[in-house]
Amino acid sequence: KTIDLPAVSAVRLLQSTMMTRHALQRLISGAPSSLTRRFRSQLAPTAAAAAASISIREEATKHERDDHVGNAPWSTVRFFSSSNVANENDTSAPSSSSASEDDNVDRKIKKTGETIEFKAETREILKIMTHSLYTDKEVFVRELVSNASDALEKLRHAQAANTSEILEDELPLEIRIDIDEVTSSITITDTGIGMTKDDMMENLGTIAKSGSRKFVEELQKVEDKGEADMAQQGIIGKFGVGFYSVFMVAEKVEVISKSALKEHADEPTQVWTSDGTAFELNELEKGVRQQRGTSIKIFLDDSFWEFCNEKRIETILNQYSNFVGFPIYLMGKRLNSVDAIWTKDPKEVEEEEYFNFYKYIANAIDEPLDTYHFRADAPLDIKALFFIPSFHSEKFGSSRMEPAVNLYCRKVLIEAKSPDILPDWLRFVKGVVDSEDLPLAISREKVQDSALIGKLRTALTRKFISHLAKMSKTDKDTYINEFYKEFSFFLKEGVCQDFEFQKQLSKLLYFESNKDSEQKIISLDEYVANMKPEQKDIYYLISPTRDAALNSPYLETFEKAGVQVLFGFSAIDDFVMGNLKEYEGRPLVSIERGDIDLKDLVPPADSKGQDDDIYKADRELTTKEKVELCTWFKKEFEEELASCTVTTRLSSSPAIVTDHESGALRRMMKMVDTTEAGRDQFKLPKQHMEINPNHKIILGINELKTTQPSLAKVLAAQVFDNCLVAAGLLDDSRSMLPRLNDLLICVVNGAKENPNATVASEGSECQTDDGDAKTSETSDETKEDTESASTSK
């Protein structure tokens, strides 16, 4: 060992041999009882010699010891084994006087240190491995079946390579599992390569000695690479610890094995028995016939009799080992009848096979909408088979779906519904991913190299997005009408979450627009292609429905200018636009912003229609009236308005609010809030209001604010609430019901005085029978009622 100490401290510590011996004795006494005997027998006899062999690279003088304690230079103290230290009585050893005359003591020591290997307490390691390595006790079935499969693969290779004569060559290659409830035992038998006595000693008596790994290493040296590669692909084991998982549930294990090679035909069949602490190796009694291969009989511990149940074992086999390459029989019934079609060439798989496999792997009743089967060799060799179902369950209000892609290694399940191999937004995808090169943890329940898994995840995601992009071009109808309508939410979720693939995902998005009357959806690429040459931005509007979007006051100026606007109808669309920010260098701009300027876009000649004329006042407010009206709005609604200005972007609407927060985000934040203080926390902030100075309502309010101030305030409050409704910011529309009732009274009373008045259009003002717009004059009684109602409000 090497110990770093200050020179002075080292000298004082080593003044006596007894001090070092006591230190070693304390080390020994502090060790676990199971190791103490070995340490005592191996180290204690060397204590005195080890202490005597100490050398100090840099000795401190007496002056340094007295005057420079704490500042002394660092020295190295070395302990050597007694077998490598010169005997104190040996005359050839350097004397103390000669040593003191030499400045470098190290040159007097012979550099012949002995290398001592680490030793392990086998029983303790086995205990740790069987009780701490695996998460689920049931995996012992998977491990033993995998070992049986490896034994069968070795025999298959020997038969194909014709390297040795095989006993009982007519026996099929298969795995049989039998359960005996009387003896509470499980027997797993294979007709594989079998083991000799030496094989049992080497493979079963030595932990972490993998016969499968040794077999693969030997295959790499053969010349027939085709057959060797096939055999390597069929081998599952690599660590040499899977067999010992049986001791998690077993009270005793009995292994009977007979080699399948004729060259070992005369050797007696061996029986290996162990309770997990020691093992015995005996010959099988004469007269008891054992066919080639290996039979493992597991006597279950009382606590694990649950595994002595046919249904339980069948469930485990179906989950972990259903795709093992050899037949598995449980109590005489064949289990693994489904082929691992992901390992085949995609050109060799029929469509019906894909459908049947999808229904099995996804436990589904529908047929898949699409299938994606591919192979890749970077960053490691992988085989993947993905299915897109015809529908997903989250839309029905069910809980969030779990990942549905299973991770396999050489057709053996490693992790069901793995959350690591695909991003969360692809949780609707069903299927399998298999790789022979996965760096598995020893328990084979998790992949060890997280960085490599990250690269695998990126490669699989990129491949799947490319497949969707290809589908959107080659089969656009299926993509839009079936896939996108069902799974667009997941793509939008990916845009908001997966910034690495945000650009690729944005090309897969489709939206409705104001230019498509038949609700045809277009991509962002198609929108850019339709843009006017002078147009720099991509405009969008988030609205609950298409009708609400088409009637939105924010859309008026864009309709006049002939500019296309994309529509989003779900809350996530707002987040998508906010996360994207731009597309192909063009900013994504909400038409609810206040700085919209379309003056560079020449409007069509017939942009103005009669529909706008019915809202246009006989005159426009003067500059002074505009300032006074905006000041009045700001004063009357001081708690609600941050500013009030005039705008030219409106025609049929009297006013709007701009630069406001997202209505969808606001509703979502209120929905998830669980505190009592939520009402105050989510109070609507002050708004920026823009009024249309040419609108009849605004002109009427301007006149009424001096003649009938109460009525003017009621009308202004309703106009402001209308703005909030259009922006999706009105928290509770019921708050304006009393005001609406007051206004309806005014309308009814006005209609009584002018019975010839008619409604020009739904939601418009009253007109006389000659078609001219006319503002009803309110009677004195109506005025009094309205003022009374307004005052009470």
Secondary structure, DSSP 8 states (H G I E B T S, - for coil): -EEEEEHHHHHHHTS-HHHHHHHHHHHHHTS-HHHHHHHHHHHGGGHHHHHHT-EESS---HHHHHH-TTS--EEEEE---GGGS--TT-TTS--HHHHHH-S-GGGGS------------HHHHHHHHHHHS-S-TTHHHHHHHHHHHHHHHHHHHHHHHT-S-BTTTTS---EEEEEETTTTEEEEEE-SS---HHHHHHHTSSTT--HHHHHHHHHTT-S-HHHHHHHHHH----SS-GGGGGGGTEEEEEEEEE-SBGGGTTS--EEEEE-SS-EEEEE--TT----SEEEEEEEE-GGGGGGS-HHHHHHHHHHHSTT-SS-EEETTEE---S--GGGS-GGG--HHHHHHHHHHHTT-SS--SEEEEEEE-SSS-EEEEEEE-S--SGGGT------EEEEEETTEEEETT-SSSS-GGGTT-EEEEE-SS--B-TTSSSBS-HHHHHHHHHHHHHHHHHHHHHHHHHSHHHIIIIIIHHHHHHHHHHHHH-GGGHHHHHTT-EEEETT-TT---EEHHHHHHHS-TT--SEEEEE-SSHHHHHT-GGGHHHHHHT---EEE-SHHHHHHHHHH-EETTEEEEETT-S----TTS---TT---HHHHTTB-SS---HHHHHHHHHHHHHHTTTTEEEEEE-SS-SS-SEEEES---HHHHHHHHHH--STTHHHHT----EEEEE-TTBHHHHHHHHHHHH-HHHHHHHHHHHHHHHHHHHT--S-GGGGHHHHHHHHHHHHHHHHH-TT-EESSTT--EE-TTS-B------HHHHHHHHHHHHH-
